[in-house]
Amino acid sequence: TSSSRPPPAAKPAAKPRRFAAGDRVACAVEDPSDAYSVWAAGTVVAVDVPLDEATLYGEHVSGGGATHTLPYRVQLDSGAAVL
């Protein structure tokens, strides 16, 4: 038998990112005292970075936990990396 139900809607396309891998950017990062943010220059090294919940929140999640996608991974000129 045929169904009159419409096909499922397509998942909306992801919003394009403002920056691409290799782009130079400035990131707001916490200062060492954690009292305020400072700007740090760096380079985007990855876009749409998958990260599991345990890594994101620094805790053990049995069964793997959910996966999140963070927009960018940036290698700062100081040598540190930020997400």
N, C-alpha and C positions, 0 to 999 in steps of 0.2 A: 504494500500500500504506500501511497505517496503522502508525504506530510506537507502541510501548508506552512510549517514553521520556517522562518527565514534562516539562512545560514548564520553561524556566529559572527559577530562583528570582528573585523581584523583588529589586532592589537595596534594602538597608535604608535607611530614611529617615534623613536627616541629623539628628544630635542637635541639639535646639533650643539656641540661644545664650542665655546668661544675660543679656546686655545687648542693647539695641536702639539704632538710630540715634537720637541726641538724648539718650541717658542720660548722666548725669554719672558719671564714674569716677575712680579713683585708679590710676595706673600706676607700677610699679617701673621706674625708668630708671637707667642708669649715671650716676654723678656725673662731672664733667669730668675727674677724674684716672683714671677707670675702676677705682678701687680698691674701690668699694662702690656699692650701689643706693640711690637716694633715691625718695621718693614724690612724684609730680607729678599735680595735678588736671587734668582735661580732659573733653572731650565726645566720645562715639562719633559719628563722622561717616559710617562705612560698616561694614557687616557682610558677612562672607564675601568678602573682597577677593581677586580673582585677581591673581597675581603670577607672571611668568615666571621661570624659573630664573636667567637672566642677570642680571636686576635683583636678585633675591634674594641672589645670591652675588657680585655686582659683577664679573662676568667675561663675556667674550664666549662665547656658545654658538652655534656654527653650526647652522643648521637650526631655530632657535627654542628648543629645549630644552623641558623639561616645564613645565607650569603648576601652580602650587601655590595653595591657597586659605588665606589667613591669616584668623583669626577677626575681627579688628577693625582699623580705622584710627581713631586717636584724635587729635584736635586738642587739644594741651595749652594751658593758659591762658597759658603762656610764649610761645606762637606756634609752637613746634615741632610736628611731627606724628610719631607713632610707629605702628608696625604691631604 
